[in-house]
């Protein structure tokens, strides 16, 4: 018996139409950085988590660098 850790097909099926539409919009606009969909996502995510602002990043390293800078942690700190 094969039991998947996360059933992505089941999760995807509930948002398939909306997800496909958004992916299409991003690909046809070629604005995957700083585009309208990114701005919309940041706004909706901020509202969802109850904060004034949020920043989407391209990778985990960028996220860590921004978090450390926001906390005033820099070179030489331990």
mmCIF file of the N, C-alpha and C atoms, coordinates in Angstrom:
data_MODEL
# 
_entry.id   MODEL 
# 
loop_
_atom_site.group_PDB 
_atom_site.id 
_atom_site.type_symbol 
_atom_site.label_atom_id 
_atom_site.label_alt_id 
_atom_site.label_comp_id 
_atom_site.label_asym_id 
_atom_site.label_entity_id 
_atom_site.label_seq_id 
_atom_site.pdbx_PDB_ins_code 
_atom_site.Cartn_x 
_atom_site.Cartn_y 
_atom_site.Cartn_z 
_atom_site.occupancy 
_atom_site.B_iso_or_equiv 
_atom_site.pdbx_formal_charge 
_atom_site.auth_seq_id 
_atom_site.auth_comp_id 
_atom_site.auth_asym_id 
_atom_site.auth_atom_id 
_atom_site.pdbx_PDB_model_num 
ATOM 1   N N  . UNK A 1 1  ? 0.849   -1.174 0.000   1.00 0.00 ? 1  UNK A N  1 
ATOM 2   C CA . UNK A 1 1  ? 0.000   0.000  0.000   1.00 0.00 ? 1  UNK A CA 1 
ATOM 3   C C  . UNK A 1 1  ? 0.894   1.237  0.000   1.00 0.00 ? 1  UNK A C  1 
ATOM 4   N N  . UNK A 1 2  ? 0.520   2.224  -0.800  1.00 0.00 ? 2  UNK A N  1 
ATOM 5   C CA . UNK A 1 2  ? 1.276   3.462  -0.897  1.00 0.00 ? 2  UNK A CA 1 
ATOM 6   C C  . UNK A 1 2  ? 0.407   4.608  -0.392  1.00 0.00 ? 2  UNK A C  1 
ATOM 7   N N  . UNK A 1 3  ? 0.792   5.187  0.736   1.00 0.00 ? 3  UNK A N  1 
ATOM 8   C CA . UNK A 1 3  ? 0.052   6.308  1.310   1.00 0.00 ? 3  UNK A CA 1 
ATOM 9   C C  . UNK A 1 3  ? 0.908   7.557  1.152   1.00 0.00 ? 3  UNK A C  1 
ATOM 10  N N  . UNK A 1 4  ? 0.467   8.518  0.320   1.00 0.00 ? 4  UNK A N  1 
ATOM 11  C CA . UNK A 1 4  ? 1.276   9.718  0.114   1.00 0.00 ? 4  UNK A CA 1 
ATOM 12  C C  . UNK A 1 4  ? 1.322   10.577 1.381   1.00 0.00 ? 4  UNK A C  1 
ATOM 13  N N  . UNK A 1 5  ? 2.464   11.206 1.603   1.00 0.00 ? 5  UNK A N  1 
ATOM 14  C CA . UNK A 1 5  ? 2.621   12.084 2.756   1.00 0.00 ? 5  UNK A CA 1 
ATOM 15  C C  . UNK A 1 5  ? 1.614   13.234 2.692   1.00 0.00 ? 5  UNK A C  1 
ATOM 16  N N  . UNK A 1 6  ? 1.533   13.855 1.538   1.00 0.00 ? 6  UNK A N  1 
ATOM 17  C CA . UNK A 1 6  ? 0.578   14.941 1.314   1.00 0.00 ? 6  UNK A CA 1 
ATOM 18  C C  . UNK A 1 6  ? -0.122  14.648 -0.006  1.00 0.00 ? 6  UNK A C  1 
ATOM 19  N N  . UNK A 1 7  ? -1.418  14.647 0.000   1.00 0.00 ? 7  UNK A N  1 
ATOM 20  C CA . UNK A 1 7  ? -2.168  14.384 -1.222  1.00 0.00 ? 7  UNK A CA 1 
ATOM 21  C C  . UNK A 1 7  ? -2.373  15.696 -1.975  1.00 0.00 ? 7  UNK A C  1 
ATOM 22  N N  . UNK A 1 8  ? -1.375  16.080 -2.764  1.00 0.00 ? 8  UNK A N  1 
ATOM 23  C CA . UNK A 1 8  ? -1.443  17.340 -3.490  1.00 0.00 ? 8  UNK A CA 1 
ATOM 24  C C  . UNK A 1 8  ? -2.549  17.352 -4.534  1.00 0.00 ? 8  UNK A C  1 
ATOM 25  N N  . UNK A 1 9  ? -2.853  16.204 -5.122  1.00 0.00 ? 9  UNK A N  1 
ATOM 26  C CA . UNK A 1 9  ? -3.932  16.147 -6.114  1.00 0.00 ? 9  UNK A CA 1 
ATOM 27  C C  . UNK A 1 9  ? -5.258  16.544 -5.483  1.00 0.00 ? 9  UNK A C  1 
ATOM 28  N N  . UNK A 1 10 ? -5.499  16.077 -4.288  1.00 0.00 ? 10 UNK A N  1 
ATOM 29  C CA . UNK A 1 10 ? -6.759  16.399 -3.600  1.00 0.00 ? 10 UNK A CA 1 
ATOM 30  C C  . UNK A 1 10 ? -6.819  17.890 -3.270  1.00 0.00 ? 10 UNK A C  1 
ATOM 31  N N  . UNK A 1 11 ? -5.709  18.430 -2.776  1.00 0.00 ? 11 UNK A N  1 
ATOM 32  C CA . UNK A 1 11 ? -5.672  19.859 -2.466  1.00 0.00 ? 11 UNK A CA 1 
ATOM 33  C C  . UNK A 1 11 ? -5.833  20.689 -3.735  1.00 0.00 ? 11 UNK A C  1 
ATOM 34  N N  . UNK A 1 12 ? -5.136  20.281 -4.787  1.00 0.00 ? 12 UNK A N  1 
ATOM 35  C CA . UNK A 1 12 ? -5.175  21.012 -6.053  1.00 0.00 ? 12 UNK A CA 1 
ATOM 36  C C  . UNK A 1 12 ? -6.568  21.000 -6.669  1.00 0.00 ? 12 UNK A C  1 
ATOM 37  N N  . UNK A 1 13 ? -7.269  19.892 -6.562  1.00 0.00 ? 13 UNK A N  1 
ATOM 38  C CA . UNK A 1 13 ? -8.580  19.781 -7.205  1.00 0.00 ? 13 UNK A CA 1 
ATOM 39  C C  . UNK A 1 13 ? -9.561  20.828 -6.687  1.00 0.00 ? 13 UNK A C  1 
ATOM 40  N N  . UNK A 1 14 ? -9.400  21.252 -5.444  1.00 0.00 ? 14 UNK A N  1 
ATOM 41  C CA . UNK A 1 14 ? -10.330 22.241 -4.886  1.00 0.00 ? 14 UNK A CA 1 
ATOM 42  C C  . UNK A 1 14 ? -10.028 23.666 -5.356  1.00 0.00 ? 14 UNK A C  1 
ATOM 43  N N  . UNK A 1 15 ? -8.826  23.905 -5.884  1.00 0.00 ? 15 UNK A N  1 
ATOM 44  C CA . UNK A 1 15 ? -8.446  25.249 -6.334  1.00 0.00 ? 15 UNK A CA 1 
ATOM 45  C C  . UNK A 1 15 ? -7.954  25.253 -7.778  1.00 0.00 ? 15 UNK A C  1 
ATOM 46  N N  . UNK A 1 16 ? -8.182  24.158 -8.489  1.00 0.00 ? 16 UNK A N  1 
ATOM 47  C CA . UNK A 1 16 ? -7.605  23.980 -9.829  1.00 0.00 ? 16 UNK A CA 1 
ATOM 48  C C  . UNK A 1 16 ? -7.903  25.138 -10.771 1.00 0.00 ? 16 UNK A C  1 
ATOM 49  N N  . UNK A 1 17 ? -9.152  25.524 -10.887 1.00 0.00 ? 17 UNK A N  1 
ATOM 50  C CA . UNK A 1 17 ? -9.523  26.577 -11.832 1.00 0.00 ? 17 UNK A CA 1 
ATOM 51  C C  . UNK A 1 17 ? -8.847  27.899 -11.479 1.00 0.00 ? 17 UNK A C  1 
ATOM 52  N N  . UNK A 1 18 ? -8.911  28.285 -10.203 1.00 0.00 ? 18 UNK A N  1 
ATOM 53  C CA . UNK A 1 18 ? -8.308  29.546 -9.773  1.00 0.00 ? 18 UNK A CA 1 
ATOM 54  C C  . UNK A 1 18 ? -6.784  29.506 -9.924  1.00 0.00 ? 18 UNK A C  1 
ATOM 55  N N  . UNK A 1 19 ? -6.164  28.396 -9.553  1.00 0.00 ? 19 UNK A N  1 
ATOM 56  C CA . UNK A 1 19 ? -4.706  28.274 -9.654  1.00 0.00 ? 19 UNK A CA 1 
ATOM 57  C C  . UNK A 1 19 ? -4.254  28.344 -11.107 1.00 0.00 ? 19 UNK A C  1 
ATOM 58  N N  . UNK A 1 20 ? -4.936  27.634 -11.983 1.00 0.00 ? 20 UNK A N  1 
ATOM 59  C CA . UNK A 1 20 ? -4.578  27.660 -13.404 1.00 0.00 ? 20 UNK A CA 1 
ATOM 60  C C  . UNK A 1 20 ? -4.711  29.062 -13.983 1.00 0.00 ? 20 UNK A C  1 
ATOM 61  N N  . UNK A 1 21 ? -5.757  29.775 -13.579 1.00 0.00 ? 21 UNK A N  1 
ATOM 62  C CA . UNK A 1 21 ? -5.970  31.136 -14.070 1.00 0.00 ? 21 UNK A CA 1 
ATOM 63  C C  . UNK A 1 21 ? -4.823  32.045 -13.639 1.00 0.00 ? 21 UNK A C  1 
ATOM 64  N N  . UNK A 1 22 ? -4.423  31.953 -12.370 1.00 0.00 ? 22 UNK A N  1 
ATOM 65  C CA . UNK A 1 22 ? -3.349  32.809 -11.864 1.00 0.00 ? 22 UNK A CA 1 
ATOM 66  C C  . UNK A 1 22 ? -2.012  32.472 -12.516 1.00 0.00 ? 22 UNK A C  1 
ATOM 67  N N  . UNK A 1 23 ? -1.727  31.191 -12.676 1.00 0.00 ? 23 UNK A N  1 
ATOM 68  C CA . UNK A 1 23 ? -0.479  30.792 -13.337 1.00 0.00 ? 23 UNK A CA 1 
ATOM 69  C C  . UNK A 1 23 ? -0.467  31.321 -14.767 1.00 0.00 ? 23 UNK A C  1 
ATOM 70  N N  . UNK A 1 24 ? -1.579  31.206 -15.465 1.00 0.00 ? 24 UNK A N  1 
ATOM 71  C CA . UNK A 1 24 ? -1.686  31.719 -16.831 1.00 0.00 ? 24 UNK A CA 1 
ATOM 72  C C  . UNK A 1 24 ? -1.438  33.230 -16.861 1.00 0.00 ? 24 UNK A C  1 
ATOM 73  N N  . UNK A 1 25 ? -2.041  33.964 -15.927 1.00 0.00 ? 25 UNK A N  1 
ATOM 74  C CA . UNK A 1 25 ? -1.855  35.417 -15.871 1.00 0.00 ? 25 UNK A CA 1 
ATOM 75  C C  . UNK A 1 25 ? -0.387  35.777 -15.675 1.00 0.00 ? 25 UNK A C  1 
ATOM 76  N N  . UNK A 1 26 ? 0.277   35.086 -14.775 1.00 0.00 ? 26 UNK A N  1 
ATOM 77  C CA . UNK A 1 26 ? 1.689   35.371 -14.511 1.00 0.00 ? 26 UNK A CA 1 
ATOM 78  C C  . UNK A 1 26 ? 2.532   35.061 -15.746 1.00 0.00 ? 26 UNK A C  1 
ATOM 79  N N  . UNK A 1 27 ? 2.316   33.904 -16.346 1.00 0.00 ? 27 UNK A N  1 
ATOM 80  C CA . UNK A 1 27 ? 3.130   33.511 -17.497 1.00 0.00 ? 27 UNK A CA 1 
ATOM 81  C C  . UNK A 1 27 ? 2.904   34.408 -18.706 1.00 0.00 ? 27 UNK A C  1 
ATOM 82  N N  . UNK A 1 28 ? 1.671   34.802 -18.962 1.00 0.00 ? 28 UNK A N  1 
ATOM 83  C CA . UNK A 1 28 ? 1.402   35.640 -20.133 1.00 0.00 ? 28 UNK A CA 1 
ATOM 84  C C  . UNK A 1 28 ? 1.793   37.095 -19.907 1.00 0.00 ? 28 UNK A C  1 
ATOM 85  N N  . UNK A 1 29 ? 1.825   37.543 -18.658 1.00 0.00 ? 29 UNK A N  1 
ATOM 86  C CA . UNK A 1 29 ? 2.248   38.917 -18.376 1.00 0.00 ? 29 UNK A CA 1 
ATOM 87  C C  . UNK A 1 29 ? 3.760   39.016 -18.241 1.00 0.00 ? 29 UNK A C  1 
ATOM 88  N N  . UNK A 1 30 ? 4.419   37.885 -17.970 1.00 0.00 ? 30 UNK A N  1 
ATOM 89  C CA . UNK A 1 30 ? 5.874   37.831 -17.733 1.00 0.00 ? 30 UNK A CA 1 
ATOM 90  C C  . UNK A 1 30 ? 6.269   38.691 -16.535 1.00 0.00 ? 30 UNK A C  1 
ATOM 91  N N  . UNK A 1 31 ? 5.340   38.940 -15.634 1.00 0.00 ? 31 UNK A N  1 
ATOM 92  C CA . UNK A 1 31 ? 5.616   39.740 -14.442 1.00 0.00 ? 31 UNK A CA 1 
ATOM 93  C C  . UNK A 1 31 ? 5.518   38.861 -13.208 1.00 0.00 ? 31 UNK A C  1 
ATOM 94  N N  . UNK A 1 32 ? 6.511   38.029 -13.023 1.00 0.00 ? 32 UNK A N  1 
ATOM 95  C CA . UNK A 1 32 ? 6.515   37.169 -11.847 1.00 0.00 ? 32 UNK A CA 1 
ATOM 96  C C  . UNK A 1 32 ? 7.254   37.818 -10.685 1.00 0.00 ? 32 UNK A C  1 
ATOM 97  N N  . UNK A 1 33 ? 7.878   38.972 -10.949 1.00 0.00 ? 33 UNK A N  1 
ATOM 98  C CA . UNK A 1 33 ? 8.516   39.754 -9.895  1.00 0.00 ? 33 UNK A CA 1 
ATOM 99  C C  . UNK A 1 33 ? 7.915   41.149 -9.961  1.00 0.00 ? 33 UNK A C  1 
ATOM 100 N N  . UNK A 1 34 ? 7.398   41.626 -8.854  1.00 0.00 ? 34 UNK A N  1 
ATOM 101 C CA . UNK A 1 34 ? 6.833   42.971 -8.750  1.00 0.00 ? 34 UNK A CA 1 
ATOM 102 C C  . UNK A 1 34 ? 5.638   43.211 -9.671  1.00 0.00 ? 34 UNK A C  1 
ATOM 103 N N  . UNK A 1 35 ? 4.988   42.183 -10.116 1.00 0.00 ? 35 UNK A N  1 
ATOM 104 C CA . UNK A 1 35 ? 3.808   42.326 -10.957 1.00 0.00 ? 35 UNK A CA 1 
ATOM 105 C C  . UNK A 1 35 ? 2.551   42.512 -10.121 1.00 0.00 ? 35 UNK A C  1 
ATOM 106 N N  . UNK A 1 36 ? 1.447   42.704 -10.799 1.00 0.00 ? 36 UNK A N  1 
ATOM 107 C CA . UNK A 1 36 ? 0.173   42.922 -10.112 1.00 0.00 ? 36 UNK A CA 1 
ATOM 108 C C  . UNK A 1 36 ? -0.231  41.721 -9.262  1.00 0.00 ? 36 UNK A C  1 
ATOM 109 N N  . UNK A 1 37 ? 0.031   40.510 -9.741  1.00 0.00 ? 37 UNK A N  1 
ATOM 110 C CA . UNK A 1 37 ? -0.324  39.325 -8.959  1.00 0.00 ? 37 UNK A CA 1 
ATOM 111 C C  . UNK A 1 37 ? 0.488   39.240 -7.673  1.00 0.00 ? 37 UNK A C  1 
ATOM 112 N N  . UNK A 1 38 ? 1.738   39.661 -7.727  1.00 0.00 ? 38 UNK A N  1 
ATOM 113 C CA . UNK A 1 38 ? 2.577   39.661 -6.523  1.00 0.00 ? 38 UNK A CA 1 
ATOM 114 C C  . UNK A 1 38 ? 2.043   40.685 -5.527  1.00 0.00 ? 38 UNK A C  1 
ATOM 115 N N  . UNK A 1 39 ? 1.733   41.871 -6.007  1.00 0.00 ? 39 UNK A N  1 
ATOM 116 C CA . UNK A 1 39 ? 1.177   42.912 -5.129  1.00 0.00 ? 39 UNK A CA 1 
ATOM 117 C C  . UNK A 1 39 ? -0.132  42.440 -4.491  1.00 0.00 ? 39 UNK A C  1 
ATOM 118 N N  . UNK A 1 40 ? -0.975  41.815 -5.306  1.00 0.00 ? 40 UNK A N  1 
ATOM 119 C CA . UNK A 1 40 ? -2.253  41.298 -4.798  1.00 0.00 ? 40 UNK A CA 1 
ATOM 120 C C  . UNK A 1 40 ? -2.021  40.222 -3.735  1.00 0.00 ? 40 UNK A C  1 
ATOM 121 N N  . UNK A 1 41 ? -1.078  39.314 -4.008  1.00 0.00 ? 41 UNK A N  1 
ATOM 122 C CA . UNK A 1 41 ? -0.771  38.259 -3.042  1.00 0.00 ? 41 UNK A CA 1 
ATOM 123 C C  . UNK A 1 41 ? -0.265  38.852 -1.731  1.00 0.00 ? 41 UNK A C  1 
ATOM 124 N N  . UNK A 1 42 ? 0.677   39.805 -1.807  1.00 0.00 ? 42 UNK A N  1 
ATOM 125 C CA . UNK A 1 42 ? 1.226   40.411 -0.594  1.00 0.00 ? 42 UNK A CA 1 
ATOM 126 C C  . UNK A 1 42 ? 0.135   41.106 0.215   1.00 0.00 ? 42 UNK A C  1 
ATOM 127 N N  . UNK A 1 43 ? -0.758  41.808 -0.462  1.00 0.00 ? 43 UNK A N  1 
ATOM 128 C CA . UNK A 1 43 ? -1.858  42.500 0.223   1.00 0.00 ? 43 UNK A CA 1 
ATOM 129 C C  . UNK A 1 43 ? -2.785  41.501 0.907   1.00 0.00 ? 43 UNK A C  1 
ATOM 130 N N  . UNK A 1 44 ? -3.206  40.473 0.174   1.00 0.00 ? 44 UNK A N  1 
ATOM 131 C CA . UNK A 1 44 ? -4.122  39.485 0.742   1.00 0.00 ? 44 UNK A CA 1 
ATOM 132 C C  . UNK A 1 44 ? -3.463  38.679 1.858   1.00 0.00 ? 44 UNK A C  1 
ATOM 133 N N  . UNK A 1 45 ? -2.187  38.358 1.700   1.00 0.00 ? 45 UNK A N  1 
ATOM 134 C CA . UNK A 1 45 ? -1.477  37.609 2.735   1.00 0.00 ? 45 UNK A CA 1 
ATOM 135 C C  . UNK A 1 45 ? -1.338  38.454 3.998   1.00 0.00 ? 45 UNK A C  1 
ATOM 136 N N  . UNK A 1 46 ? -1.026  39.746 3.839   1.00 0.00 ? 46 UNK A N  1 
ATOM 137 C CA . UNK A 1 46 ? -0.928  40.647 4.991   1.00 0.00 ? 46 UNK A CA 1 
ATOM 138 C C  . UNK A 1 46 ? -2.242  40.696 5.756   1.00 0.00 ? 46 UNK A C  1 
ATOM 139 N N  . UNK A 1 47 ? -3.335  40.815 5.027   1.00 0.00 ? 47 UNK A N  1 
ATOM 140 C CA . UNK A 1 47 ? -4.651  40.837 5.664   1.00 0.00 ? 47 UNK A CA 1 
ATOM 141 C C  . UNK A 1 47 ? -4.930  39.516 6.371   1.00 0.00 ? 47 UNK A C  1 
ATOM 142 N N  . UNK A 1 48 ? -4.565  38.420 5.737   1.00 0.00 ? 48 UNK A N  1 
ATOM 143 C CA . UNK A 1 48 ? -4.815  37.087 6.292   1.00 0.00 ? 48 UNK A CA 1 
ATOM 144 C C  . UNK A 1 48 ? -4.087  36.876 7.613   1.00 0.00 ? 48 UNK A C  1 
ATOM 145 N N  . UNK A 1 49 ? -2.833  37.355 7.705   1.00 0.00 ? 49 UNK A N  1 
ATOM 146 C CA . UNK A 1 49 ? -2.064  37.148 8.938   1.00 0.00 ? 49 UNK A CA 1 
ATOM 147 C C  . UNK A 1 49 ? -2.167  38.331 9.895   1.00 0.00 ? 49 UNK A C  1 
ATOM 148 N N  . UNK A 1 50 ? -2.898  39.380 9.497   1.00 0.00 ? 50 UNK A N  1 
ATOM 149 C CA . UNK A 1 50 ? -3.166  40.497 10.390  1.00 0.00 ? 50 UNK A CA 1 
ATOM 150 C C  . UNK A 1 50 ? -2.011  41.460 10.593  1.00 0.00 ? 50 UNK A C  1 
ATOM 151 N N  . UNK A 1 51 ? -1.269  41.736 9.528   1.00 0.00 ? 51 UNK A N  1 
ATOM 152 C CA . UNK A 1 51 ? -0.169  42.702 9.606   1.00 0.00 ? 51 UNK A CA 1 
ATOM 153 C C  . UNK A 1 51 ? -0.360  43.759 8.525   1.00 0.00 ? 51 UNK A C  1 
ATOM 154 N N  . UNK A 1 52 ? 0.368   44.884 8.676   1.00 0.00 ? 52 UNK A N  1 
ATOM 155 C CA . UNK A 1 52 ? 0.236   45.968 7.702   1.00 0.00 ? 52 UNK A CA 1 
ATOM 156 C C  . UNK A 1 52 ? 0.925   45.655 6.377   1.00 0.00 ? 52 UNK A C  1 
ATOM 157 N N  . UNK A 1 53 ? 2.077   44.982 6.439   1.00 0.00 ? 53 UNK A N  1 
ATOM 158 C CA . UNK A 1 53 ? 2.866   44.754 5.233   1.00 0.00 ? 53 UNK A CA 1 
ATOM 159 C C  . UNK A 1 53 ? 3.445   43.347 5.229   1.00 0.00 ? 53 UNK A C  1 
ATOM 160 N N  . UNK A 1 54 ? 3.686   42.836 4.048   1.00 0.00 ? 54 UNK A N  1 
ATOM 161 C CA . UNK A 1 54 ? 4.441   41.596 3.882   1.00 0.00 ? 54 UNK A CA 1 
ATOM 162 C C  . UNK A 1 54 ? 5.260   41.725 2.600   1.00 0.00 ? 54 UNK A C  1 
ATOM 163 N N  . UNK A 1 55 ? 6.329   40.953 2.533   1.00 0.00 ? 55 UNK A N  1 
ATOM 164 C CA . UNK A 1 55 ? 7.219   40.998 1.376   1.00 0.00 ? 55 UNK A CA 1 
ATOM 165 C C  . UNK A 1 55 ? 7.403   39.579 0.866   1.00 0.00 ? 55 UNK A C  1 
ATOM 166 N N  . UNK A 1 56 ? 7.100   39.359 -0.381  1.00 0.00 ? 56 UNK A N  1 
ATOM 167 C CA . UNK A 1 56 ? 7.378   38.049 -0.967  1.00 0.00 ? 56 UNK A CA 1 
ATOM 168 C C  . UNK A 1 56 ? 8.810   38.059 -1.483  1.00 0.00 ? 56 UNK A C  1 
ATOM 169 N N  . UNK A 1 57 ? 9.448   36.914 -1.400  1.00 0.00 ? 57 UNK A N  1 
ATOM 170 C CA . UNK A 1 57 ? 10.845  36.807 -1.821  1.00 0.00 ? 57 UNK A CA 1 
ATOM 171 C C  . UNK A 1 57 ? 11.009  35.628 -2.772  1.00 0.00 ? 57 UNK A C  1 
ATOM 172 N N  . UNK A 1 58 ? 12.151  35.584 -3.438  1.00 0.00 ? 58 UNK A N  1 
ATOM 173 C CA . UNK A 1 58 ? 12.396  34.556 -4.431  1.00 0.00 ? 58 UNK A CA 1 
ATOM 174 C C  . UNK A 1 58 ? 12.913  33.252 -3.880  1.00 0.00 ? 58 UNK A C  1 
ATOM 175 N N  . UNK A 1 59 ? 13.426  33.278 -2.650  1.00 0.00 ? 59 UNK A N  1 
ATOM 176 C CA . UNK A 1 59 ? 13.997  32.053 -2.090  1.00 0.00 ? 59 UNK A CA 1 
ATOM 177 C C  . UNK A 1 59 ? 14.180  32.197 -0.581  1.00 0.00 ? 59 UNK A C  1 
ATOM 178 N N  . UNK A 1 60 ? 14.527  31.110 0.058   1.00 0.00 ? 60 UNK A N  1 
ATOM 179 C CA . UNK A 1 60 ? 14.694  31.092 1.508   1.00 0.00 ? 60 UNK A CA 1 
ATOM 180 C C  . UNK A 1 60 ? 15.851  31.936 1.991   1.00 0.00 ? 60 UNK A C  1 
ATOM 181 N N  . UNK A 1 61 ? 16.921  32.018 1.191   1.00 0.00 ? 61 UNK A N  1 
ATOM 182 C CA . UNK A 1 61 ? 18.069  32.842 1.579   1.00 0.00 ? 61 UNK A CA 1 
ATOM 183 C C  . UNK A 1 61 ? 17.656  34.301 1.682   1.00 0.00 ? 61 UNK A C  1 
ATOM 184 N N  . UNK A 1 62 ? 16.921  34.799 0.690   1.00 0.00 ? 62 UNK A N  1 
ATOM 185 C CA . UNK A 1 62 ? 16.434  36.177 0.744   1.00 0.00 ? 62 UNK A CA 1 
ATOM 186 C C  . UNK A 1 62 ? 15.567  36.401 1.978   1.00 0.00 ? 62 UNK A C  1 
ATOM 187 N N  . UNK A 1 63 ? 14.723  35.442 2.295   1.00 0.00 ? 63 UNK A N  1 
ATOM 188 C CA . UNK A 1 63 ? 13.852  35.560 3.471   1.00 0.00 ? 63 UNK A CA 1 
ATOM 189 C C  . UNK A 1 63 ? 14.674  35.674 4.745   1.00 0.00 ? 63 UNK A C  1 
ATOM 190 N N  . UNK A 1 64 ? 15.709  34.840 4.868   1.00 0.00 ? 64 UNK A N  1 
ATOM 191 C CA . UNK A 1 64 ? 16.558  34.882 6.065   1.00 0.00 ? 64 UNK A CA 1 
ATOM 192 C C  . UNK A 1 64 ? 17.332  36.188 6.155   1.00 0.00 ? 64 UNK A C  1 
ATOM 193 N N  . UNK A 1 65 ? 17.884  36.661 5.044   1.00 0.00 ? 65 UNK A N  1 
ATOM 194 C CA . UNK A 1 65 ? 18.641  37.921 5.041   1.00 0.00 ? 65 UNK A CA 1 
ATOM 195 C C  . UNK A 1 65 ? 17.742  39.076 5.474   1.00 0.00 ? 65 UNK A C  1 
ATOM 196 N N  . UNK A 1 66 ? 16.546  39.154 4.923   1.00 0.00 ? 66 UNK A N  1 
ATOM 197 C CA . UNK A 1 66 ? 15.617  40.232 5.286   1.00 0.00 ? 66 UNK A CA 1 
ATOM 198 C C  . UNK A 1 66 ? 15.233  40.142 6.757   1.00 0.00 ? 66 UNK A C  1 
ATOM 199 N N  . UNK A 1 67 ? 14.961  38.941 7.243   1.00 0.00 ? 67 UNK A N  1 
ATOM 200 C CA . UNK A 1 67 ? 14.591  38.768 8.655   1.00 0.00 ? 67 UNK A CA 1 
ATOM 201 C C  . UNK A 1 67 ? 15.733  39.194 9.567   1.00 0.00 ? 67 UNK A C  1 
ATOM 202 N N  . UNK A 1 68 ? 16.950  38.793 9.252   1.00 0.00 ? 68 UNK A N  1 
ATOM 203 C CA . UNK A 1 68 ? 18.100  39.169 10.077  1.00 0.00 ? 68 UNK A CA 1 
ATOM 204 C C  . UNK A 1 68 ? 18.332  40.672 10.044  1.00 0.00 ? 68 UNK A C  1 
ATOM 205 N N  . UNK A 1 69 ? 18.224  41.280 8.879   1.00 0.00 ? 69 UNK A N  1 
ATOM 206 C CA . UNK A 1 69 ? 18.389  42.730 8.777   1.00 0.00 ? 69 UNK A CA 1 
ATOM 207 C C  . UNK A 1 69 ? 17.303  43.460 9.564   1.00 0.00 ? 69 UNK A C  1 
ATOM 208 N N  . UNK A 1 70 ? 16.078  42.976 9.505   1.00 0.00 ? 70 UNK A N  1 
ATOM 209 C CA . UNK A 1 70 ? 14.976  43.605 10.239  1.00 0.00 ? 70 UNK A CA 1 
ATOM 210 C C  . UNK A 1 70 ? 15.207  43.554 11.741  1.00 0.00 ? 70 UNK A C  1 
ATOM 211 N N  . UNK A 1 71 ? 15.902  42.514 12.196  1.00 0.00 ? 71 UNK A N  1 
ATOM 212 C CA . UNK A 1 71 ? 16.203  42.366 13.623  1.00 0.00 ? 71 UNK A CA 1 
ATOM 213 C C  . UNK A 1 71 ? 17.501  43.049 14.026  1.00 0.00 ? 71 UNK A C  1 
ATOM 214 N N  . UNK A 1 72 ? 18.181  43.662 13.062  1.00 0.00 ? 72 UNK A N  1 
ATOM 215 C CA . UNK A 1 72 ? 19.436  44.347 13.358  1.00 0.00 ? 72 UNK A CA 1 
ATOM 216 C C  . UNK A 1 72 ? 20.602  43.402 13.577  1.00 0.00 ? 72 UNK A C  1 
ATOM 217 N N  . UNK A 1 73 ? 20.488  42.188 13.087  1.00 0.00 ? 73 UNK A N  1 
ATOM 218 C CA . UNK A 1 73 ? 21.550  41.196 13.250  1.00 0.00 ? 73 UNK A CA 1 
ATOM 219 C C  . UNK A 1 73 ? 22.442  41.254 12.023  1.00 0.00 ? 73 UNK A C  1 
ATOM 220 N N  . UNK A 1 74 ? 23.748  41.393 12.260  1.00 0.00 ? 74 UNK A N  1 
ATOM 221 C CA . UNK A 1 74 ? 24.677  41.514 11.148  1.00 0.00 ? 74 UNK A CA 1 
ATOM 222 C C  . UNK A 1 74 ? 25.938  40.713 11.366  1.00 0.00 ? 74 UNK A C  1 
ATOM 223 N N  . UNK A 1 75 ? 26.905  40.989 10.527  1.00 0.00 ? 75 UNK A N  1 
ATOM 224 C CA . UNK A 1 75 ? 28.180  40.282 10.582  1.00 0.00 ? 75 UNK A CA 1 
ATOM 225 C C  . UNK A 1 75 ? 28.815  40.438 11.962  1.00 0.00 ? 75 UNK A C  1 
ATOM 226 N N  . UNK A 1 76 ? 29.281  39.343 12.509  1.00 0.00 ? 76 UNK A N  1 
ATOM 227 C CA . UNK A 1 76 ? 29.931  39.354 13.820  1.00 0.00 ? 76 UNK A CA 1 
ATOM 228 C C  . UNK A 1 76 ? 28.987  39.062 14.974  1.00 0.00 ? 76 UNK A C  1 
ATOM 229 N N  . UNK A 1 77 ? 27.700  39.152 14.754  1.00 0.00 ? 77 UNK A N  1 
ATOM 230 C CA . UNK A 1 77 ? 26.739  38.820 15.809  1.00 0.00 ? 77 UNK A CA 1 
ATOM 231 C C  . UNK A 1 77 ? 26.618  37.306 15.926  1.00 0.00 ? 77 UNK A C  1 
ATOM 232 N N  . UNK A 1 78 ? 26.405  36.852 17.135  1.00 0.00 ? 78 UNK A N  1 
ATOM 233 C CA . UNK A 1 78 ? 26.230  35.413 17.344  1.00 0.00 ? 78 UNK A CA 1 
ATOM 234 C C  . UNK A 1 78 ? 24.949  35.146 18.090  1.00 0.00 ? 78 UNK A C  1 
# 
